[in-house]
Amino acid sequence: MLDRYVDAASHALGEVAATQGEALEEAARLAAAAVAAGGVLHLFGAGHSQLLALDAYVRAGGLACVNPILDPALSPATGLELARVERTSGRAAAILEGEDLRPGEVVVVVSNSGVNAVPVEFALGCRERGLRVVALTNLEQAKRTAPRHPSGVRLHELADVVIDNRCPVGDAAVGLASGDRVGPLTTVVGAAVVAALCARVAELLLEQGRRPPVLASQNLDGRPAAADNAELLRPYLGRVRRRP
């Protein structure tokens, strides 16, 4: 099973590399411009997509300017209740009210299906505030699924940039003899896309002659990274998530 899953993940990642380079580059250039102007990079997702926002936050090798936008009610820990919450119109408006979102900044909205009310409504609210929306979604699945937001639009239809995760419809990648499918891929592939996006933003900032706010691991002997990381985070302390 391990080899079959790894093969499926490698295939999806290869598809992303072969087909999504232009979209990722466009998203990275938008984000780098926003960060160079003093902004931050926002990430939002509901359910397991929320994991991608968390994965990029205060991460060794990642950017200090990443702001994950989190709603506990949309966490995977919510369990079966999550499906109802993610489809509830009006939820995103309350989330947006609590965030410092500025025109010209970039928000990555992650939703594999791209049809539920919360991510669509969240993206609409960000556009109204003048942000550039990058959708990380599954285009094939979205096009096969009826929209669940009253506007009748899907996430990819209102984004400035669309990155297709190229995962199988339904996410699960490996078939069993029973006919069931196992082995979801969207977290593995999505995390790789977000990491690559942040890495390219750092590279673009360096090409502009700026020091990219790249955090280093604090768990290596002989490398006093904590003080340097604290200095890199300092300009963003009023903007990125700070919770106990």
C-alpha positions in Angstrom: 0.0 0.0 0.0 2.8 2.4 0.8 4.2 2.2 -2.6 0.8 2.7 -4.2 0.1 5.8 -2.1 3.5 7.3 -2.8 3.1 6.7 -6.5 -0.3 8.5 -6.4 1.1 11.4 -4.5 4.1 11.6 -6.8 1.9 11.6 -9.8 -0.3 14.5 -8.4 2.7 16.5 -7.4 4.2 15.9 -10.9 0.9 17.1 -12.5 1.1 20.3 -10.3 4.7 20.9 -11.3 3.9 20.4 -15.0 0.7 22.4 -15.2 0.6 25.0 -12.4 3.9 26.7 -12.6 2.5 29.8 -14.3 -0.3 30.2 -11.8 2.0 29.7 -8.8 4.4 32.3 -10.2 1.6 34.8 -10.6 0.5 34.2 -7.1 4.0 34.5 -5.8 4.6 37.8 -7.6 1.4 39.3 -6.2 2.3 38.1 -2.7 5.9 39.4 -2.9 4.7 42.8 -4.0 2.3 42.9 -1.0 5.0 41.9 1.4 7.5 44.3 0.0 4.9 47.1 0.6 4.7 46.0 4.3 1.8 43.6 4.0 1.3 40.0 5.0 0.2 36.8 3.3 -3.1 35.5 4.5 -4.2 31.9 4.3 -7.7 30.5 5.0 -9.3 27.1 4.8 -12.2 25.2 6.4 -12.0 21.6 7.6 -8.8 19.8 6.6 -8.0 22.7 4.4 -7.4 24.7 7.6 -4.3 22.5 8.2 -2.6 24.1 5.3 -2.9 27.6 6.8 -1.5 26.3 10.1 1.3 24.4 8.4 2.7 27.6 6.9 2.5 29.6 10.2 5.8 30.3 12.2 7.4 27.4 10.3 11.1 26.8 10.0 12.0 27.6 6.4 8.7 29.5 6.1 7.9 33.2 6.1 7.4 35.3 9.2 4.7 37.3 7.4 2.1 34.5 7.1 -1.2 35.1 8.8 -3.4 32.0 9.2 -7.1 32.9 9.5 -8.7 30.3 11.7 -12.2 29.6 13.0 -12.3 26.9 15.7 -15.8 25.9 14.4 -14.2 25.1 11.0 -11.4 22.9 12.5 -11.3 19.2 11.6 -11.6 18.6 15.3 -15.2 19.7 15.0 -16.0 16.3 13.5 -19.2 15.6 11.6 -20.7 18.9 12.6 -18.1 20.6 10.3 -20.0 19.8 7.1 -23.0 21.8 8.3 -20.9 24.8 9.5 -18.9 25.0 6.3 -22.2 25.2 4.3 -23.7 27.9 6.5 -24.1 31.3 4.8 -23.1 34.3 7.0 -20.3 32.5 8.8 -17.5 34.0 6.8 -18.8 37.5 7.4 -18.2 37.1 11.1 -14.7 35.7 10.5 -13.8 38.6 8.2 -14.9 41.2 10.8 -12.2 40.0 13.2 -9.3 40.3 10.7 -7.0 43.1 9.7 -7.2 42.8 5.9 -5.8 45.5 3.7 -6.2 46.4 0.0 -3.5 44.9 -2.2 -2.7 42.0 0.2 -3.0 38.4 -1.0 -5.2 35.8 0.6 -4.8 32.1 -0.3 -8.2 30.4 0.1 -8.0 26.6 0.2 -11.0 24.5 -0.7 -10.7 21.2 -2.5 -14.3 21.2 -3.7 -14.6 25.0 -4.0 -18.4 24.9 -3.7 -19.2 25.3 0.0 -20.7 28.6 1.3 -17.9 29.6 3.7 -14.9 29.6 1.4 -16.9 31.2 -1.4 -18.3 33.9 0.9 -14.9 34.4 2.5 -13.3 35.0 -1.0 -16.1 37.4 -1.9 -15.6 39.4 1.3 -11.8 39.6 0.6 -12.4 40.9 -2.9 -14.8 43.5 -1.5 -11.9 44.6 0.8 -9.5 45.0 -2.1 -7.4 41.8 -1.5 -6.2 39.6 -4.3 -7.6 36.1 -4.0 -5.6 33.0 -4.8 -7.7 29.8 -4.9 -6.1 26.5 -4.2 -8.7 24.0 -5.3 -9.6 21.0 -7.5 -11.0 22.3 -10.7 -12.3 18.9 -12.0 -14.2 18.3 -8.8 -15.5 21.8 -8.6 -16.8 21.7 -12.1 -18.6 18.4 -11.4 -20.3 19.8 -8.2 -23.2 22.2 -7.9 -22.4 25.4 -6.1 -23.8 25.6 -2.5 -23.5 29.4 -2.1 -26.7 31.5 -2.9 -24.6 33.5 -5.4 -24.3 30.3 -7.6 -20.5 30.8 -8.0 -17.7 28.5 -7.1 -14.4 29.5 -5.6 -12.3 29.3 -8.8 -14.8 31.5 -10.6 -14.1 34.6 -8.4 -10.4 34.1 -7.8 -7.6 36.3 -9.3 -5.4 33.3 -9.5 -6.4 29.6 -9.5 -4.0 26.8 -8.6 -5.4 23.4 -9.3 -4.2 20.7 -6.9 -4.7 18.0 -9.6 -5.8 15.5 -7.0 -8.4 12.8 -7.8 -12.1 13.7 -7.6 -13.2 12.8 -4.1 -9.5 13.1 -2.9 -8.9 9.4 -2.1 -6.2 8.1 -4.5 -5.9 4.3 -4.0 -8.6 1.7 -4.8 -9.3 -1.4 -2.7 -10.6 -4.7 -3.8 -13.9 -3.9 -2.0 -14.4 -0.9 -4.3 -13.6 1.6 -1.6 -11.0 4.3 -2.2 -8.4 5.3 0.5 -5.4 7.6 0.7 -6.4 11.3 0.6 -3.9 13.5 -1.2 -5.1 17.1 -0.8 -3.2 17.8 2.4 0.1 16.4 1.1 -0.2 18.2 -2.3 -1.7 21.4 -0.8 1.1 21.7 1.8 3.7 21.3 -0.9 2.0 24.0 -3.0 1.9 26.5 -0.1 5.5 25.7 0.8 6.6 26.3 -2.8 4.6 29.5 -2.9 6.2 30.9 0.2 9.7 29.8 -1.0 9.2 31.6 -4.3 8.0 34.7 -2.5 11.2 34.7 -0.4 13.3 34.3 -3.6 11.5 37.2 -5.3 12.1 39.4 -2.3 15.8 38.5 -2.4 15.9 39.3 -6.1 14.6 42.8 -5.2 17.5 43.3 -2.8 15.4 42.7 0.3 16.1 40.3 3.1 13.2 37.8 3.0 11.7 37.2 6.4 12.6 33.5 6.4 12.4 31.7 9.8 15.1 29.2 10.8 14.8 26.1 12.9 15.3 26.7 16.6 16.0 23.0 17.2 19.5 22.8 15.8 22.6 22.8 18.0 25.0 25.6 17.5 22.5 27.9 15.7 21.0 30.6 17.9 17.9 31.2 15.7 15.4 32.2 18.4 16.6 35.9 18.6 16.8 36.2 14.9 13.4 34.7 14.4 12.0 37.1 17.0 13.4 40.0 15.2 11.9 38.9 11.9 8.5 38.4 13.5 8.6 41.8 15.2 7.2 43.9 12.3 4.3 41.5 11.9 3.3 41.0 15.6 0.3 43.3 15.2 -0.8 41.5 12.0 -0.3 37.8 12.2 -2.1 35.5 14.6 -0.9 35.6 18.2 -2.8 33.2 20.5 -1.7 31.3 23.7 
